[in-house]
């Protein structure tokens, strides 16, 4: 996110990229969750779909306002 501030992109595009990074999380977070859920009956794909939906909704909210 710090590097994103110094780019010459449009402000709205920087906002969308920032909210995408924050909403989706990093790959290490996803791998940790996948490891934690491997010992349970909860499926990782449900978590991943939820994160994708959250990211899409966040982007839509940014675009509306």
C-alpha positions in Angstrom: 0.0 0.0 0.0 2.9 2.3 0.7 4.2 1.9 -2.8 0.8 2.5 -4.2 0.8 6.0 -2.8 3.8 7.0 -4.9 2.4 5.9 -8.2 1.0 8.2 -10.8 -2.3 6.4 -11.2 -5.7 8.0 -11.0 -6.9 8.4 -7.4 -10.0 6.2 -8.0 -7.8 3.4 -9.4 -5.5 3.7 -6.4 -8.5 3.5 -4.1 -9.8 0.4 -5.9 -6.4 -1.3 -5.7 -5.9 -0.5 -2.0 -9.4 -1.8 -1.1 -8.7 -4.9 -3.1 -5.4 -5.6 -1.3 -7.0 -5.0 2.1 -10.2 -7.0 1.5 -8.7 -10.0 -0.2 -5.7 -10.3 2.1 -2.3 -11.8 1.2 -1.5 -15.3 -0.1 0.1 -16.2 3.2 -3.1 -15.5 5.0 -5.0 -17.7 2.6 -2.4 -20.5 3.0 -2.6 -20.2 6.8 -6.4 -20.5 6.7 -6.2 -23.4 4.4 -3.8 -25.2 6.8 -6.1 -24.5 9.8 -9.2 -25.7 8.0 -7.5 -28.9 6.7 -8.2 -30.5 10.1 -11.9 -29.5 10.1 -15.0 -30.2 8.0 -15.1 -26.6 6.9 -14.1 -26.2 3.2 -11.5 -23.6 2.2 -13.5 -22.8 -1.0 -16.3 -21.3 1.0 -13.8 -19.0 2.7 -12.2 -18.1 -0.7 -15.7 -17.4 -2.2 -16.5 -15.2 0.8 -13.3 -13.2 0.4 -14.0 -12.7 -3.3 -17.5 -11.5 -2.6 -16.3 -9.2 0.1 -13.7 -7.8 -2.3 -16.3 -7.2 -5.1 -18.7 -5.5 -2.6 -15.9 -3.3 -1.4 -15.0 -2.2 -4.9 -18.7 -1.5 -5.6 -19.0 0.7 -2.5 -15.8 2.6 -3.5 -17.3 3.1 -7.0 -20.6 4.4 -5.7 -19.0 6.9 -3.3 
